[in-house]
Amino acid sequence: MKQINLFILAISILFFAPSCSKDDPTPEEDQEEVGTAKLVFTEVEREAHGDHYDYKDINNPEVVEAIFEGEKMLPKEGTHLHLDVGKTYRLELFATDFAGRETRQTFIDRHDIHQAFILKNPTTSLEGTLEYVYADRAADNNRVNVGVTGYLTVVEKTETFVLRYVLRHLNPGVKESITADDWSNPNFTQFTGANDLDLKVEVHLVDDEHEHDH
């Protein structure tokens, strides 16, 4: 009788196991593998308030963008961006993973291990030429420094150069040593980790509307 009961128990487990597994949550796939990326520069108004600035949307803003695709994440052929001296732009990263799912929120949710750096290629600082302020918000609406969203102000005119946007995946604990002033740190690799994104695009900072013609 004992053997019969054990046999019935074993059959029951085999019968019910598949149906139970349907209720188990499927582990979420990692969405940090980027399939496409886009940098969008949207003109905004910057107003000084004591020791900080406020940023506001404007009507009919200037919007320029660079789209990156392919295995090497290269910009579309002929992409050449013009940004105006004295203007401020909201710089946003939009990205999808290889399944086409929006992934930029993933970087914000994991703000403790992600940080963007904006540089001139070959790697030199853009501080003094550009000003940048991180403007990311976590799910609880608290400010965090990632660089998925930020405000970029053009300070002075330059010849065409290659702007480099690096989104770095940091080793645990490294983020604690990074400050907002490191946004254009040419020695960003001292913050150990690996790059989730390394986007490069031609940019020309101009102070005359006629310069947009070339």
Stockholm file with secondary structure:
# STOCKHOLM 1.0

chainA/1-214         MKQINLFILAISILFFAPSCSKDDPTPEEDQEEVGTAKLVFTEVEREAHGDHYDYKDINNPEVVEAIFEGEKMLPKEGTHLHLDVGKTYRLELFATDFAGRETRQTFIDRHDIHQAFILKNPTTSLEGTLEYVYADRAADNNRVNVGVTGYLTVVEKTETFVLRYVLRHLNPGVKESITADDWSNPNFTQFTGANDLDLKVEVHLVDDEHEHDH
#=GR chainA/1-214 SS CHHHHHHHHHHHHHHHHHHHHTTSCCCCCCCCSEEEEEEEEEEEEEEEETTEEEEEECSSCCEEEEEEETTTTEECTTCEEEEETTCEEEEEEEEEETTSCBCHHHHHHTGGGEEEEEEEETTEECBTTEEEEECEECTTSCEECCSSEEEEEECSCCCCEEEEEEEEEECTTGGGGCCGGGGGCTTGGGSCEEEEEEEEEEEEEESSGGGGGC
#=GC SS_cons         CHHHHHHHHHHHHHHHHHHHHTTSCCCCCCCCSEEEEEEEEEEEEEEEETTEEEEEECSSCCEEEEEEETTTTEECTTCEEEEETTCEEEEEEEEEETTSCBCHHHHHHTGGGEEEEEEEETTEECBTTEEEEECEECTTSCEECCSSEEEEEECSCCCCEEEEEEEEEECTTGGGGCCGGGGGCTTGGGSCEEEEEEEEEEEEEESSGGGGGC
//
